[in-house]
């Protein structure tokens, strides 16, 4: 493709993109950074109310040559493509090992009311989750399990934190996510939509295996996951229809948040797709 002209590190476009590392500027501009080929590829394909999510793409020459299809797809979608040197991309990325492709994207979170109106069958609720890597990984698990939505309560980490976005590995662009909703409103709204509220807690009085054995998990459900260090407070557990623990059959002290979330979400997904579950397919 020849030697493209590189954007200046002092360009206003670079300065604006670099500032998105700070939450205050992300909120002001309603924009965030998606890094890496997988995230950028998903951002190119994503639309919100018919508007493309990806606004502009920064790429090193090496990354552009390695991922020509992504650059061409971005251009075909009308996205501005800027070629930059490694140092400029690293400054925008603020990671130790940047991947050479960075997309500036519009915020894409959904109003909570839209999620309720879609009558979700499986929802992950992050209540007081503060670690951005965990938040992104749970979002990825929810996507893999076929969840219909993810909700981050008002006490949880910023969805658009660069670590959250990277940890989601593109799943951020796959399912509706609501942010900043008080946990009381989340549980009341979902219950009103016919969704059973399950709080995941290591000290829960119900066992996940027992719940599966009794056949009580085939209906619409929402899993509420708490803080990495101290779990769910009593007032949040009291909002749930059941407080469920993942059984520890070996000698491990506990499971980390993302692992527990994966186990719980897949248990519900399996039950919902079984005979009599809310996603069961009728024969014929």
Secondary structure, DSSP 8 states (H G I E B T S, - for coil): -----B--TT-HHHHHHHHTTSHHHHHHHTEEEEESHHHHHHHHH-EETTEESEEEEEE-HHHHHHTHHHHHHHHHTT-EEEE--HHHHHHHH-STT--SEEEEEE-----HHHHHHTT-SEEEEESS---HHHHHHHHHHHHHTT-SEEEEETTS--TT-HHHHHHHTTGGGTSEEEEEE-HHHHHHHHHHTT-EEEEE-TT-SEEHHHHHHTTTTSS-EEEEE-BTTTB--HHHHTTSSEEEE----SS-S---HHHHHHHHHHHHHHHHHSTTSTT-----
